Amino acid sequence: MTTSLFFLMWGLATALALPLLLPLRTRGVGGIQAFTVANALAAFSMLSYASAEIVPPGLYVMLSNATWVCAVSLVYVGVRQFFGLRPHIARTLGISGICIAAFAWMLYVQGNLVGRMVLFSVFTCVVMLATGRLMYRHRKRIHTRGVMLYVMLAVFGLAALHALRVVVYGFGWEAPVSMLQLSRWGLVFIVCGSVAVPALFLALLLLIQTSLSEQMQAALTFDSLTHAYSRRSILDELDHELHRCDRGGGKFAVLVLDIDHFKSINDRYGHAAGDTALRHYAQVVQNAVRGSDRFGRMGGEEFVLLMYDCDPARALVQAQRVCDALRDTPLYLQGVEVPMTTSGGVATYQMGDSADVILARADVALYRAKEQGRDRVEMAWNGRGAGRTQVGGLAGGAAANAPVATCETSETTA
């Protein structure tokens, strides 16, 4: 009765993750359904032993072993699905079916307790090692520190526990007895298992929740279409850098970019082609600029490049590289080469700049570049702009005093 109570507590502890896994099934992360079913089967496996007083031995032993094999197999399948790999469902089910058939043969025909116990633990150990190997190979897909370490400790810990069980019973360290009969090693395995199995499913739950959290953070940080930084994150970074420059000085420049004649691409080839053009543009620009700079999409076809430790001369060089890269990397839509150029405005940091002010100066230069023929970058005035809402009015007044550059760059000072 005491051992049955152990298994009851073990099963309930294993089921603790189940109410938390169930609401996540529709969240679009691979493996959630497999983990949920595996958790339910593992809990049922433990509860089968807890029902030994009311269920015939030949039934509860087989139920427990079969459901455990299916649970462990589903954990492996779920991990493969989580990392976007082929789940190998047919192969895994085939191996599991053979293992269950072997259990039935040993239980009902041979009465081989040692063979069942060793097979049970060998299967669990091998599957957990394969699962842990997968997690180690793909550990960098989860960026939150400590999560993959905890998950791998849970997986390899369970594998180690069953490896020890194989040694103890396979090499005759202790005479095998039913798990319901207390023995020295049997008690060790029950106590350790009641920790290791719930820890495994809580670790899988943590893995899923961390993945969802990182996806949400990525959605806030990056633009879903172009994979450039989002408007929110680029403005936050701009504010941060301006405050840093205010405190300690520094060279900093902002390049506002706009795709030339983008509307004509949408009108002629359709909005899907427009999305392709935006992705192409973002990829080309990101490949052309320094790795330390930050490139983001403000909306539509307007982008911003934050250039750190960059004086006006270097900023113009960077802008020139962007223009050259776009000319040298053609865009193909529906089998037709479509020329793509960009216009830009550069503004460099001045003491006391806010995000609105420095972007307004860059916008003035951008509009001036468009008025002067596009496919060019202009340097902003050194005076103050009132804000982005007044850019249209300022651009016309600035244009008369600006020299001309064809994706060549020019600078105008007040």
Phi and psi in degrees as a GROMACS rama.xvg file:
@    title "Ramachandran Plot"
@    xaxis  label "Phi"
@    yaxis  label "Psi"
@TYPE xy
-64.3032  -42.1591  THR-2
-66.9878  -38.0918  THR-3
-60.4236  -36.2605  SER-4
-66.8457  -37.0942  LEU-5
-57.6253  -47.1517  PHE-6
-68.0459  -33.1667  PHE-7
-63.1472  -46.5497  LEU-8
-64.5391  -39.3705  MET-9
-61.6486  -46.8213  TRP-10
-63.75  -41.2782  GLY-11
-67.8181  -38.0325  LEU-12
-65.2146  -38.0369  ALA-13
-65.6883  -34.2785  THR-14
-77.7973  -3.66847  ALA-15
-60.8849  -32.6777  LEU-16
-76.824  -18.5134  ALA-17
-61.8054  -46.8936  LEU-18
-63.0473  -23.1254  PRO-19
-85.8048  -27.8712  LEU-20
-77.4862  -35.8602  LEU-21
-56.6493  -45.0196  LEU-22
-68.8752  -12.523  PRO-23
-90.7134  -2.88057  LEU-24
-62.1955  -24.7317  ARG-25
-102.369  15.9578  THR-26
-89.1741  -0.81095  ARG-27
83.2043  12.0232  GLY-28
-96.1531  130.239  VAL-29
-62.095  143.033  GLY-30
91.9543  -10.6425  GLY-31
-62.0996  -44.7815  ILE-32
-64.6106  -40.9065  GLN-33
-63.0915  -42.6954  ALA-34
-64.2671  -39.3053  PHE-35
-64.326  -47.4321  THR-36
-65.3672  -40.453  VAL-37
-60.7263  -41.6625  ALA-38
-62.7975  -43.7003  ASN-39
-63.8301  -41.8902  ALA-40
-67.5016  -39.733  LEU-41
-63.9585  -42.2496  ALA-42
-63.3271  -40.8791  ALA-43
-63.7126  -36.6397  PHE-44
-59.9971  -44.5165  SER-45
-69.2644  -40.188  MET-46
-68.5296  -24.0708  LEU-47
-62.9133  -41.4651  SER-48
-68.5056  -32.7266  TYR-49
-66.9278  -20.471  ALA-50
-93.894  18.2128  SER-51
-59.7831  -27.1396  ALA-52
-72.4951  -20.3102  GLU-53
-121.378  -6.58879  ILE-54
-117.34  138.688  VAL-55
-57.4074  143.069  PRO-56
-56.4292  -41.3097  PRO-57
-64.8048  -18.7395  GLY-58
-92.0412  -50.7088  LEU-59
-68.7157  -32.7002  TYR-60
-65.7963  -45.4724  VAL-61
-66.8777  -42.5915  MET-62
-60.4186  -44.4122  LEU-63
-63.7934  -47.2245  SER-64
-65.3948  -43.4915  ASN-65
-66.4011  -44.6409  ALA-66
-68.536  -33.072  THR-67
-65.848  -43.9198  TRP-68
-58.5085  -44.0598  VAL-69
-65.1191  -38.52  CYS-70
-64.3857  -46.7242  ALA-71
-63.9168  -40.6385  VAL-72
-63.2092  -40.2478  SER-73
-68.4942  -31.1056  LEU-74
-61.2871  -45.0659  VAL-75
-62.2038  -46.5133  TYR-76
-60.5674  -44.1331  VAL-77
-63.5317  -38.5348  GLY-78
-65.316  -40.6767  VAL-79
-61.5822  -43.6858  ARG-80
-65.5165  -37.7541  GLN-81
-59.2022  -39.549  PHE-82
-91.3845  9.83233  PHE-83
75.6357  23.6362  GLY-84
-97.7988  162.823  LEU-85
-61.7966  130.622  ARG-86
-74.2655  -16.5789  PRO-87
54.0673  45.3935  HIS-88
-63.5223  -47.6416  ILE-89
-61.5196  -44.9841  ALA-90
-63.3439  -44.2138  ARG-91
-66.1319  -41.9549  THR-92
-64.1158  -37.2152  LEU-93
-62.8365  -46.8717  GLY-94
-64.2605  -40.5094  ILE-95
-63.9567  -41.3335  SER-96
-62.3842  -41.0265  GLY-97
-62.7985  -42.2465  ILE-98
-63.0879  -43.4383  CYS-99
-64.8814  -40.0342  ILE-100
-63.1532  -38.6719  ALA-101
-65.3326  -38.7284  ALA-102
-59.0877  -46.738  PHE-103
-62.0593  -41.3903  ALA-104
-61.9982  -46.3322  TRP-105
-68.4963  -31.7825  MET-106
-80.1699  -48.8269  LEU-107
-93.2362  -24.8486  TYR-108
-104.696  -54.2976  VAL-109
-88.9733  -28.4678  GLN-110
64.3777  35.9518  GLY-111
-92.6531  93.6829  ASN-112
-69.4424  -43.1038  LEU-113
-61.0114  -45.5753  VAL-114
-60.2286  -41.7429  GLY-115
-64.1938  -44.3714  ARG-116
-65.3933  -41.9324  MET-117
-67.9596  -44.9142  VAL-118
-60.9635  -43.9383  LEU-119
-55.1625  -48.0748  PHE-120
-77.3001  -34.5937  SER-121
-63.0594  -45.2026  VAL-122
-60.1663  -48.2455  PHE-123
-61.2094  -44.8878  THR-124
-62.748  -45.4625  CYS-125
-64.9821  -44.5694  VAL-126
-66.5779  -40.0773  VAL-127
-67.4844  -36.823  MET-128
-64.8038  -41.2041  LEU-129
-64.4716  -39.4361  ALA-130
-65.7739  -44.8078  THR-131
-63.1564  -36.6932  GLY-132
-62.5813  -42.4809  ARG-133
-59.8904  -44.8255  LEU-134
-65.1605  -38.7667  MET-135
-65.5338  -41.1263  TYR-136
-66.1898  -31.9871  ARG-137
-111.305  19.6991  HIS-138
-61.4093  -26.9821  ARG-139
-75.7059  -6.62499  LYS-140
-73.8468  -19.8241  ARG-141
-104.874  119.223  ILE-142
-93.2497  -19.4365  HIS-143
-67.0498  124.617  THR-144
-65.2279  139.088  ARG-145
89.8151  -20.1529  GLY-146
-68.1102  -51.9155  VAL-147
-65.6889  -33.0495  MET-148
-61.9439  -45.7732  LEU-149
-63.7612  -43.0023  TYR-150
-64.0661  -44.653  VAL-151
-67.6458  -34.6563  MET-152
-62.6866  -40.0558  LEU-153
-65.0121  -43.0743  ALA-154
-68.9332  -52.0762  VAL-155
-68.9184  -28.5794  PHE-156
-63.6553  -43.2079  GLY-157
-66.1812  -38.8955  LEU-158
-62.6587  -42.8431  ALA-159
-64.3539  -39.2997  ALA-160
-60.8819  -43.1442  LEU-161
-76.6943  -27.6745  HIS-162
-63.6449  -41.1648  ALA-163
-63.6362  -37.9198  LEU-164
-65.1362  -37.8998  ARG-165
-61.8986  -43.5314  VAL-166
-64.5639  -45.4533  VAL-167
-62.8148  -47.457  VAL-168
-92.0451  -30.759  TYR-169
-71.9584  -33.4453  GLY-170
-101.527  10.6988  PHE-171
73.1646  25.9089  GLY-172
-64.3118  -29.5717  TRP-173
-146.604  141.214  GLU-174
-65.0206  129.819  ALA-175
-68.0261  135.387  PRO-176
-135.662  164.275  VAL-177
-59.1163  147.868  SER-178
-62.6634  -18.6304  MET-179
-82.2829  -10.8319  LEU-180
-100.81  124.084  GLN-181
-67.5696  132.391  LEU-182
-144.486  168.257  SER-183
-60.0714  -56.3202  ARG-184
-72.309  -33.0995  TRP-185
-59.7394  -41.5728  GLY-186
-65.8603  -38.8488  LEU-187
-59.5283  -45.7066  VAL-188
-69.0745  -36.3338  PHE-189
-65.9557  -47.0902  ILE-190
-64.4989  -46.9376  VAL-191
-65.3956  -38.7968  CYS-192
-66.2149  -34.8558  GLY-193
-68.008  -14.17  SER-194
-96.5054  -44.8938  VAL-195
-68.0516  -41.5155  ALA-196
-69.3797  -49.86  VAL-197
-60.3683  -35.5714  PRO-198
-62.6316  -36.0987  ALA-199
-60.9054  -48.4447  LEU-200
-74.6347  -31.2083  PHE-201
-67.0725  -34.7647  LEU-202
-65.9584  -41.2024  ALA-203
-64.9669  -38.2921  LEU-204
-62.0206  -43.8773  LEU-205
-61.7784  -39.6969  LEU-206
-60.2707  -44.9088  LEU-207
-66.2207  -47.1917  ILE-208
-64.2524  -36.3859  GLN-209
-66.4919  -41.1055  THR-210
-62.0317  -43.9498  SER-211
-63.8931  -40.6603  LEU-212
-63.7843  -42.1716  SER-213
-68.349  -35.0867  GLU-214
-64.599  -40.9196  GLN-215
-65.1651  -41.8933  MET-216
-64.9576  -39.5892  GLN-217
-65.174  -36.9303  ALA-218
-64.1984  -33.235  ALA-219
-78.1155  -29.7579  LEU-220
-88.0853  -36.0736  THR-221
-119.518  148.229  PHE-222
-73.4722  127.995  ASP-223
-66.5787  -27.9938  SER-224
-83.3421  -49.0369  LEU-225
-100.36  -13.8985  THR-226
64.3718  13.3496  HIS-227
-77.9507  169.156  ALA-228
-63.3427  146.804  TYR-229
-74.7867  165.752  SER-230
-57.395  -44.8661  ARG-231
-62.3328  -47.4734  ARG-232
-70.2737  -33.9511  SER-233
-71.1076  -36.0852  ILE-234
-70.3196  -37.9004  LEU-235
-62.0351  -43.3633  ASP-236
-66.9706  -36.8789  GLU-237
-62.9156  -45.8665  LEU-238
-58.8929  -44.4805  ASP-239
-61.3115  -44.4125  HIS-240
-69.7069  -37.2341  GLU-241
-64.6014  -39.9672  LEU-242
-64.0639  -39.1061  HIS-243
-64.0592  -41.9959  ARG-244
-65.6572  -37.2706  CYS-245
-62.7659  -38.4159  ASP-246
-74.9615  -43.9105  ARG-247
-123.829  8.02326  GLY-248
73.6244  177.261  GLY-249
143.119  162.608  GLY-250
-102.13  130.876  LYS-251
-154.181  140.825  PHE-252
-138.909  150.218  ALA-253
-120.973  128.694  VAL-254
-114.212  114.874  LEU-255
-95.8968  127.638  VAL-256
-121.45  148.84  LEU-257
-142.548  134.346  ASP-258
-72.8145  128.965  ILE-259
-72.263  134.661  ASP-260
54.4064  39.4659  HIS-261
-67.1006  -34.9069  PHE-262
-59.6137  -34.8599  LYS-263
-66.2144  -31.0573  SER-264
-66.6711  -44.9955  ILE-265
-62.0183  -44.6326  ASN-266
-65.9132  -37.708  ASP-267
-85.2719  -40.2303  ARG-268
-110.594  -10.7468  TYR-269
100.613  164.383  GLY-270
-70.6002  -30.1665  HIS-271
-63.311  -39.5655  ALA-272
-67.4538  -34.2719  ALA-273
-61.5175  -40.5864  GLY-274
-63.5086  -40.5248  ASP-275
-61.2991  -40.5275  THR-276
-64.6082  -40.084  ALA-277
-63.95  -42.5615  LEU-278
-64.4667  -41.9096  ARG-279
-61.4383  -46.2864  HIS-280
-60.0649  -47.2653  TYR-281
-63.5244  -40.4592  ALA-282
-66.233  -43.7444  GLN-283
-63.0377  -45.8722  VAL-284
-63.3642  -44.5771  VAL-285
-64.7078  -31.7215  GLN-286
-73.4221  -22.9743  ASN-287
-88.3503  -24.9848  ALA-288
-94.1229  172.354  VAL-289
-68.6425  147.483  ARG-290
-64.6944  -24.1351  GLY-291
-79.8714  -17.7179  SER-292
-82.1209  163.452  ASP-293
-120.726  125.66  ARG-294
-114.506  128.384  PHE-295
-139.697  161.187  GLY-296
-102.713  124.131  ARG-297
-85.2647  -23.8982  MET-298
145.086  147.457  GLY-299
58.5698  -127.9  GLY-300
-104.752  18.2  GLU-301
-100.613  131.948  GLU-302
-130.455  162.049  PHE-303
-134.027  137.598  VAL-304
-118.064  121.195  LEU-305
-94.0971  122.443  LEU-306
-114.103  110.258  MET-307
-84.1161  148.153  TYR-308
49.1287  50.8782  ASP-309
-131.957  116.719  CYS-310
-84.8446  173.65  ASP-311
-56.1507  -40.7075  PRO-312
-64.2828  -45.0077  ALA-313
-68.3938  -34.236  ARG-314
-62.6769  -40.6936  ALA-315
-67.2326  -36.2673  LEU-316
-63.1963  -43.4919  VAL-317
-62.1814  -41.5726  GLN-318
-62.8733  -39.8693  ALA-319
-62.043  -39.3065  GLN-320
-62.3041  -38.5636  ARG-321
-62.9093  -47.3443  VAL-322
-60.9965  -44.6413  CYS-323
-64.0618  -41.4176  ASP-324
-62.9006  -38.8747  ALA-325
-66.7292  -38.1866  LEU-326
-67.1552  -35.1963  ARG-327
-85.5637  -7.72446  ASP-328
-121.52  90.8375  THR-329
-67.846  151.937  PRO-330
-103.626  131.773  LEU-331
-114.028  125.015  TYR-332
-125.465  122.186  LEU-333
53.8427  38.1331  GLN-334
79.5868  5.78159  GLY-335
-114.004  134.432  VAL-336
-75.6476  123.656  GLU-337
-112.914  116.478  VAL-338
-61.9598  139.863  PRO-339
-134.398  124.12  MET-340
-128.562  172.147  THR-341
-139.377  152.805  THR-342
-116.327  148.946  SER-343
-148.557  160.786  GLY-344
-132.701  132.503  GLY-345
-109.725  132.451  VAL-346
-128.178  134.351  ALA-347
-102.325  156.132  THR-348
-63.6535  135.289  TYR-349
-126.244  146.915  GLN-350
-51.9314  129.761  MET-351
87.4395  2.2411  GLY-352
-59.9679  138.906  ASP-353
-104.607  170.43  SER-354
-60.9041  -43.0873  ALA-355
-61.2223  -40.8556  ASP-356
-69.3257  -48.5232  VAL-357
-68.2773  -34.6217  ILE-358
-69.982  -34.1516  LEU-359
-63.8923  -41.7978  ALA-360
-65.1409  -40.3227  ARG-361
-66.5246  -36.1171  ALA-362
-63.7471  -40.9899  ASP-363
-58.9999  -44.9181  VAL-364
-66.1051  -36.3562  ALA-365
-63.2722  -48.1812  LEU-366
-63.4381  -34.5893  TYR-367
-64.5213  -40.0159  ARG-368
-62.3821  -39.1866  ALA-369
-68.0486  -39.4177  LYS-370
-68.2098  -26.5931  GLU-371
-88.7928  7.75104  GLN-372
121.181  -0.92337  GLY-373
67.0955  -179.407  ARG-374
52.9195  48.7285  ASP-375
-159.641  165.734  ARG-376
-129.273  135.118  VAL-377
-115.321  146.498  GLU-378
-88.941  138.077  MET-379
-72.9706  159.121  ALA-380
-63.6073  155.902  TRP-381
-85.3184  -5.02506  ASN-382
-77.1824  177.817  GLY-383
-89.5659  142.485  ARG-384
-100.923  153.76  GLY-385
-83.1887  -19.6006  ALA-386
147.575  166.566  GLY-387
-68.3453  -23.2728  ARG-388
-69.5223  -18.1925  THR-389
-103.443  9.57416  GLN-390
-59.5047  -42.2625  VAL-391
-58.296  -42.0363  GLY-392
-71.5238  -34.0531  GLY-393
-74.0928  -31.8205  LEU-394
-62.3192  -41.9024  ALA-395
-64.2378  -39.4401  GLY-396
-69.6461  -27.9556  GLY-397
-81.3884  -23.8013  ALA-398
-64.448  -33.4436  ALA-399
-65.1286  -28.127  ALA-400
-96.8181  3.82115  ASN-401
-94.6102  133.363  ALA-402
-71.5783  165.222  PRO-403
-98.8873  141.721  VAL-404
-148.409  136.298  ALA-405
-105.182  101.66  THR-406
34.5196  28.3514  CYS-407
-104.696  165.805  GLU-408
-121.496  150.864  THR-409
-142.041  157.287  SER-410
-127.933  137.443  GLU-411
-123.764  131.349  THR-412
-120.382  148.947  THR-413
